[in-house]
Amino acid sequence: MPLLAGRTVLITVAKVDDKTLRVNVIPAQAKADDNPALTTPLTSTGLPEELATELGKHLTGYVQTHQQTSSTLAEAKAPLEAAVPPSPHVLCDLCAQSALAM
């Protein structure tokens, strides 16, 4: 499953009442600089029979959304990283030149 590729996922099942269960799928942060949106949990509540038939569909949609979000974030991040000067020394040189010009 793509969601599990390089990422730990915590799955919990809790009893809500005599007939209802709640399932939480919580992806852990894969890298320190991961966007918090990529750790948004999926929660599904229902009768065991409902969860047995519907949880797979919900999980499939969740994984697709997770992949799209990750891809969109990577696409948005690329131009920002390209705009950053290659070295902090470039900024230091520009600051020094500005200071001398004053």
VENKALIN-V758913 format. One record per residue. PHI is phi in radians with two decimals (* if undefined). PSI is psi in radians with two decimals (* if undefined). D_LAST is the distance of its C-alpha to the last C-alpha in Angstrom with 2 decimals. Layout:
phi=(PHI:PHI)
psi=(PSI:PSI)
d_last=(D_LAST:D_LAST)
This chain:
phi=(*:-1.02:-1.10:-1.48:-1.18:1.28:-2.51:-1.42:-2.19:-1.70:-2.06:-2.11:-2.22:-2.23:-1.45:-1.51:-2.64:-1.12:-2.08:-2.02:-2.08:-2.17:-1.97:-2.03:-2.03:-2.14:-1.32:-1.44:-1.18:-1.39:-2.32:-1.05:-1.70:-1.08:-1.23:-1.01:-1.06:-1.37:-1.99:-1.17:-1.33:-1.84:-2.15:-2.32:-2.16:3.04:-1.20:-0.93:-1.14:-1.15:-1.12:-1.09:-1.62:-1.83:-1.05:-1.04:-1.14:-1.09:-1.16:-1.07:-1.11:-1.10:-1.12:-1.09:-1.12:-1.06:-1.14:-1.13:-1.09:-1.07:-1.14:-1.10:-1.11:-1.13:-1.14:-1.25:-1.33:-1.00:-1.14:-1.15:-1.18:-1.20:-1.41:-1.31:-1.00:-1.14:-2.59:-1.12:-1.17:-1.09:-1.12:-1.06:-1.11:-1.14:-1.12:-1.12:-1.14:-1.14:-1.15:-1.22:-1.29:-1.38)
psi=(2.27:-0.55:-0.53:-0.14:1.85:0.30:2.35:2.43:2.23:2.22:2.17:2.56:2.19:2.53:2.12:-0.84:-2.86:-0.37:-0.25:2.46:2.71:2.24:2.25:2.29:1.99:1.86:2.39:2.80:2.15:-0.68:2.72:-0.53:0.25:2.49:2.40:-0.40:-0.46:-0.05:0.27:2.20:2.73:2.22:2.30:2.28:2.39:-3.10:2.64:-0.67:-0.69:-0.77:-0.66:-0.62:-0.47:-0.44:-0.67:-0.74:-0.77:-0.73:-0.68:-0.81:-0.68:-0.77:-0.72:-0.77:-0.70:-0.79:-0.72:-0.73:-0.79:-0.76:-0.76:-0.74:-0.72:-0.70:-0.68:-0.55:-0.56:-0.89:-0.56:-0.73:-0.60:-0.46:-0.26:2.35:2.58:-0.40:2.52:-0.35:-0.48:-0.78:-0.71:-0.74:-0.74:-0.73:-0.73:-0.73:-0.69:-0.71:-0.66:-0.54:-0.31:*)
d_last=(59.64:56.00:54.83:56.03:54.23:51.83:51.99:54.26:56.08:57.85:60.93:62.72:65.95:66.95:70.08:69.30:72.95:76.39:75.72:71.98:69.45:65.65:63.88:60.18:58.29:54.98:52.69:50.65:46.99:47.06:43.49:40.97:38.65:41.54:41.13:43.42:45.17:46.84:48.61:50.17:53.86:56.84:59.59:63.03:65.89:69.50:73.03:73.45:75.12:72.22:69.67:71.80:71.73:68.31:65.91:65.69:64.64:62.02:60.68:60.54:58.50:56.22:55.56:54.83:52.35:50.77:50.39:48.94:46.41:45.41:45.11:43.09:40.66:40.29:39.71:37.04:35.31:35.22:32.58:30.37:30.66:30.03:26.72:25.43:23.40:25.83:24.10:21.74:20.10:18.84:16.81:15.61:14.55:12.68:10.90:10.16:8.90:6.55:5.41:5.47:3.82:0.00)
